[in-house]
Structure formats: C-alpha cells, structure tokens
Amino acid sequence: MYSPEVFAHIDKTVSEQAAAFNPKDISKHRVGEFGTCGGSTWRIDFNKEYAAEGVEFFNPQLPEGVWETAPDYYTQAEAWHLANDSIILIPVTSESYGINSLGEIGFAIMHASDAKARQDVIIYIDPNLDDALVEGNEAMAKLSKSMRKLMLKHLSEFRDHDNIHIVKDLDQMLEISLELWHNKNELNILYA
C-alpha cells in the first residue's frame, strides 16, 4: 500500500476529493479539470474563480513525478470524472510536452459525441513549447509540436459540434466554462 507521507505535499482539497471518491455519491454537474498537470499553475486562477462563483470542480493534479505511484483511487476518480462530469477542460499548455493531455482529448471528444453524455468539452492547445522543454529534449519537443499541429487540424473539423469548444487561450476557456456551468445550473433548476 502507499504511505501517507508520499502524498503529504498534495493540496488537501485534491487528496480529500480523491480519497472520498465514490461514483454513486458524486453529482454529474461539475467541471473536470484535465490537461496539463505537473508543475503547471493554470488551475490556481480557475479554482479561485470557481470557488467565488460556487462552481463544483474536480482537480486531479498531483505534483510532478507522483502520478506513477498514486493509489488506484486517483486513476479511478480521474477516469470517472472524464466520463461523467458535465464540463471537461483540457488545456495543453506550453509548460509540458502534453502527450497524455493530447490523448485525453480523443477520449473526451469520443464520449462527448454520444448524445446521452450531455458533456461540453473545452479544449485549448498552445502550439508552442517553453524554451526549456525544447532545449531539454529536442526529439520530444519535435514530437509534441507535431502532435499539437495535427490535433489542431483534426479539431478544426469539429466546428459543427455545439458541445466541442476550441478556444484561443486560457482566459476564453475560463469564460466559456463559467457560462456553460451557469447555463446548465439554470436548466437543472428549471427541470428540478
């Protein structure tokens, strides 16, 4: 089993969310924050705004290098939220190679394309990488840039899907996620 010390440095909210994971008890109406993890900080501003607006969200972020040793409930919770949360965010920022995040996009779109899913997926792909990543591993940087370019091209074909949102930056991602959450919340109140 995993020692508590391994996860002592994890944000308390994240570890409590994952430890308390029970698919039968979790409301479907929440924002799932996927995409770039590791040392990325994009979720900080999003979570402050969500907290101020009363938006429920799932944050699967773990510190860099910890994911491989995470207890099974982390991966179980993340998979469940990707399939069931009503709004899915997948930003692929310049802070990582984004290989896993680019893969998540395909799963999210496949699931959101099912009319029964009633999910909105918001995607942002930065076409660039931080210089340190390029200098650190040129082959990986080349692969990442190629995958980003290909994914952006594929995503351009989803312009007729009203629940797949391709955005230009993180600000637009936050704005659209809040708008969608409030709209879904209003519908839930009307049909309750």
N, C-alpha and C positions, 0 to 999 in steps of 0.2 A: 504494500500500500504506500501511498505518498505521505511524506511527513508534512505537518503543518508549516514547518519552517520554510519549505520550498515556496510556499505561497504567502509568506508573511509580508512581503513587499507589494502584494497586489492590492489595488484600491479596494477598500472594504465593500463598497456598493457592488462592484463586479463580482467579487467572490461570494457575497451573500446571494446575489441573483442566481449564480450558477449552482451553489450548494442547495438552494431551496427549489431547484428545478423539478417540476412535476407537470408534464404536459396537460394533465386533466385540470389543473388549477390555474393555468395561465390564460389570460384574456388574449384573444387573437388581435385585438385592436391596439397595436403598438408599433413603434418604429424599430426596425432591426438595423443596427449599425455594423455593416460589414466592410470589406475593403481593407485598405492599408492599415496595418497594425504596427507591431514592434514599438519603436520609439516615436511613432507619429503622435502629433498633438491635435489633430483636427477635431477630435471628439470633445475636447475641453469646451470650446465655444458653443458647439452644438448642444452639449448636455446642460450648460448654463441656461441657454435659451429654452430648451425643452422643459427644464425644471420651472422656469419662470412662467411658462405657458401651460403647465400641467400635463405635458405630453409624456406618456409612458414610453420607455425605450429599453432595448436590450443592447448592452455593450459587452461584446465578447473579448475585448482587448486584454491581452496579457503582455507582460514585459518581453522584450526580445529574448529569444532562446528558451523560453519557459514552455511554449506550446507543446513541444515534443514530450515533455514529462507531465503534462496536465492530466488530472484524473479524468476518467471516462465521462463524468457528468458534464465536463466542459464541452467536449466534442458533441455529446448527445444534445445538450442545450443549444449549441450553435446550429446544429443541423435542423433541430425542431423549429427554431426561430426563423431560419432561412425559408423553410417550407410554409410557415404559418403566420408570421407577422404580416400585418396589412400593408405596411410601407417598408420597403427594403432599400437601404442606401448602400451603394457600392462605389466609393471613390477610390480610384487608383492614382495616388499622388506621386510626385517626383521623388518622394522620400524612400521608396523601396523599388525593387525590381518588379514587384506586383504580380509575380507568376501565379500565386494562389488566388489573388483577388481577381485576376483576369479569368481564371477558371470559374470562380463563383458567379460571374456574370452570366455564363452559359446556363448554369443550373437555375439561376433566378429567372431568366427570361423563359426558359422551358416551362417552369412551374407557373409563372405569371400568365403565360399564353393559354393556360387552361381556364376557361370561363368560370369554373367553380372556385378557383383560387381567390378571386377578387383582390389581387395584390397589385400595388403600384411599385414599380422598380425605378429608382432614380440612380443614374449612372454618370459618373464623371471620370474621364481618363485624361490625365495630363500626358501629352505626347512626349514630354521631356523627362530627363532624369537629373538628379542632383549631380554636380561635377564629381563629388567624392565617390559616388557609385560607379560612374564611368571610369574613373581612374583606378578604382579598386578592383574591377573585374571587367575588362573590355568585352570579353566574349558574352558574359551575362548581360551587360548593358546593350550590346547589339541585339541579342535575342529579345530582351524586354522591349526595346524600341520597335522592333519588327512586329512583335505580338500586339503592341499598343496600336500601331498603324493598321494592322489587319483587323483588330477588334473594332476600331472606329469605323472602318469601311463597312464591316458587317452590320454594325449598329445603325448606319445610315439607312439601311433597308427597313428599319422598324419605325419609320416616321409615321406610318398609318395606324400604329397601335396606341390608343389613348392612355394605356396604363404603363407604357415604357417611356421614360423621360430621360433624354440625353441632355446633360447640362454643360455649360461652358466653364463653370468654376464652382468652388465650394459655397460661395455666397448664394448662388442661384439654387444649389442643392438644398441648403437650409431653408430658403424662402419657399420653395415648392413643397418640401416635406411638411412645413408648418401649415401651408394652405391645404394640402391633402388631408392632414390629420384633423384640422378643424372641420373640413367638409364631411369627412367620414364620421366624426363625432356628432355633427348636426344630424346626419342621416340616422345614426343609432338612436338619437333622442326622439326623432320623428316616428320611427318604427318600433319603439320600445313598447 
